[in-house]
Amino acid sequence: MKFYTYLLYSKSNDRFYIGQSENLVERLGKHNGGLVKSTKPYLPWELVWYDIYDTRSESMSREKKLKNLKSQRRVIDYISKNGRLNLKSSSEF
C-alpha cells in the first residue's frame, strides 16, 4: 500500500492546504465535494504537488514538516528546492 502527502491550492482564495492520505483520488474528491470542514470554505481545490511513501508514518512525517514551515512561500521554496513542485492533474496518478 502507498501513502501520499499532497499540496492543494485554492486559486480563488490564494490558499494552500497540506494533507496526507492513502487514496489521493478519493481524498481530492472529498475536498472538492465540500466534505472536509477545513477546506470547504475555499472551494475549488487544485492538486499542485504530491509525493508517495511506503508507510503512513513517512507520509505523516513529511506532512508535519511542511505544515511546520508556516508560510506559503516557505512551503513552495522547500518543495521547489527538492525538485518536486509540479502542476499535476488528478488523472496523472
C-alpha angles and dihedrals in degrees: 000000000000129000128206135212110197145181122216126192129205106205093187091057101026091234135138128212124197120201146146133224143158092230110044097179093052093044093050088051090054091050093050092040091062092246096124112078096210095051102034096091092055104053135187108051127194124202107235102166142007139169130200127229135183095227137038088232092061091046093049091047091055091045090053092047092053094045091051090059085075101197133073092232093053092048092050091046092050094049093043093051089055089053093240107110107115136153104239130181119219090247092065097072 
